[in-house]
Amino acid sequence: MKVNDIIEGLDKEKLVFTDEYIISRGTAPFVVKYSDILLSYVRVQRYNFVPVGRFLVLNCKNKKAYQIECNKKNPAEGYLEIIAEKNPDMMIGYTKENLKAYAEMCKNR
């Protein structure tokens, strides 16, 4: 079953949290299993030093990074809390230690 087939079957929600998966219908649709997420952090996009966007970045076992767009109505911290509850082994935060550990985990796969 392809990602687009799964996504077409969903309601109008752009982001769905199931028991095992995150399903996004954003500009780059994706389906990610919670247990595949190794590292997650909040990224702020800036233009001329002014914040113009907030994203929750999910780095996975397959060495891909997926982004969930966030805003005041749907804060990144709320999404992060939901995902951390489903995957307590996930590293949280953009730190040197986490990036090094993530690189090492990807190298061993």
FIDREN-333150 format. One line per field, with one value per residue (C-alpha): residue number from 1; residue in three letters; z, y, x. Coordinates in Angstrom, 1 decimal. Each point is the difference from the previous one (the first is absolute). Layout:
N
num = NUM; ... $
residu = ala; ... $
up = Z; ... $
north = Y; ... $
east = X; ... $
% end
This chain:
109
num = 1; 2; 3; 4; 5; 6; 7; 8; 9; 10; 11; 12; 13; 14; 15; 16; 17; 18; 19; 20; 21; 22; 23; 24; 25; 26; 27; 28; 29; 30; 31; 32; 33; 34; 35; 36; 37; 38; 39; 40; 41; 42; 43; 44; 45; 46; 47; 48; 49; 50; 51; 52; 53; 54; 55; 56; 57; 58; 59; 60; 61; 62; 63; 64; 65; 66; 67; 68; 69; 70; 71; 72; 73; 74; 75; 76; 77; 78; 79; 80; 81; 82; 83; 84; 85; 86; 87; 88; 89; 90; 91; 92; 93; 94; 95; 96; 97; 98; 99; 100; 101; 102; 103; 104; 105; 106; 107; 108; 109 $
residu = met; lys; val; asn; asp; ile; ile; glu; gly; leu; asp; lys; glu; lys; leu; val; phe; thr; asp; glu; tyr; ile; ile; ser; arg; gly; thr; ala; pro; phe; val; val; lys; tyr; ser; asp; ile; leu; leu; ser; tyr; val; arg; val; gln; arg; tyr; asn; phe; val; pro; val; gly; arg; phe; leu; val; leu; asn; cys; lys; asn; lys; lys; ala; tyr; gln; ile; glu; cys; asn; lys; lys; asn; pro; ala; glu; gly; tyr; leu; glu; ile; ile; ala; glu; lys; asn; pro; asp; met; met; ile; gly; tyr; thr; lys; glu; asn; leu; lys; ala; tyr; ala; glu; met; cys; lys; asn; arg $
up = 0.0; -1.0; 2.2; -2.2; 0.2; 3.8; 0.0; -2.4; 2.4; 2.9; 0.9; -0.6; 2.9; -1.1; 2.8; 1.6; 2.9; 0.1; 2.5; -2.1; -2.7; -0.7; -3.3; -1.5; -2.9; -0.2; -3.1; 0.2; 1.2; 2.1; 2.3; 2.8; 2.6; 3.5; 0.6; -3.1; 1.4; 1.6; 0.5; 0.1; 0.5; -0.7; -2.9; -0.4; -3.5; -0.3; -2.7; 0.7; 3.7; 0.3; 0.8; -2.9; 0.8; 2.6; -0.8; 1.9; -1.6; 0.2; -0.8; -0.7; -0.3; -3.8; 0.2; -1.1; 1.7; 0.0; 1.0; 1.6; -0.4; 3.3; 1.1; 3.0; -0.5; -0.3; 2.0; -0.6; 3.7; 0.0; -2.9; 1.6; 3.2; -1.9; -2.0; 3.1; 1.8; -2.8; -0.4; 3.3; -1.5; -2.4; 0.6; 0.3; -0.8; -2.4; 1.9; -0.9; 2.0; -1.6; -3.5; 0.6; 1.5; -3.0; -2.5; 1.8; 0.0; -3.7; -0.7; 1.7; -2.1 $
north = 0.0; 3.4; 3.1; 1.9; -2.9; 0.2; 3.8; 0.2; -2.2; 2.5; 2.9; 3.6; -0.1; 1.0; -2.0; -3.2; -1.9; -3.7; -2.6; -0.9; 2.7; 3.7; 0.8; 3.4; 1.5; 3.2; 1.2; -3.1; -2.9; -2.7; -2.9; -0.8; -2.7; 1.4; -2.6; 1.1; 3.5; 0.3; 3.8; 2.8; 3.8; 3.3; 2.1; 3.7; 1.4; 3.6; 2.6; 3.1; -1.1; -0.1; -3.3; -1.0; -3.7; -2.7; -3.7; -3.2; -2.0; -3.8; -1.8; -3.7; -3.3; 0.3; 3.1; 2.2; 3.1; 0.9; 3.3; 0.9; 3.6; 1.6; 3.2; 1.6; -2.2; -3.2; 0.5; -2.1; -0.8; -1.6; -2.2; -0.8; -1.1; -2.3; -1.6; -0.4; -1.8; -2.5; -0.3; 0.5; -1.1; 3.0; 2.7; 3.5; 3.2; 1.3; -0.5; -1.2; -3.1; -0.9; 0.7; -2.2; -2.8; 0.2; -0.1; -3.0; -1.8; 0.6; -1.2; -3.3; -0.8 $
east = 0.0; 1.4; 0.1; -2.3; -2.6; 0.1; -0.2; -3.0; -2.0; 0.4; -2.3; 1.0; 2.4; 3.6; 1.6; -1.3; 1.6; -1.0; 1.1; 3.1; 0.4; 0.1; -1.8; 0.5; -2.0; 2.2; 1.9; 2.3; -2.3; 1.5; -0.7; 2.5; -0.1; 0.7; 2.7; 1.9; 0.6; 3.4; 0.3; -2.5; 0.5; -1.7; 1.4; -0.7; 0.3; 1.0; 0.0; 2.1; 0.2; -3.8; -1.6; -2.3; -0.6; 0.3; 0.4; 0.3; 2.8; -0.1; 3.2; -0.6; 1.8; 0.0; 2.1; -2.9; -1.2; -3.7; -1.4; -3.3; -1.1; -1.0; -1.7; -1.7; -3.1; 2.1; 3.2; 3.0; 0.4; -3.5; 0.9; 3.3; -1.7; -2.3; 2.8; 2.3; -2.9; -0.2; 3.8; 1.8; 3.4; 0.1; 2.6; -1.5; 1.9; 2.6; 3.2; 3.5; -0.5; -3.3; 1.3; 3.1; -2.1; -2.4; 2.9; 1.4; -3.4; -0.4; 3.6; -0.7; -3.1 $
% end
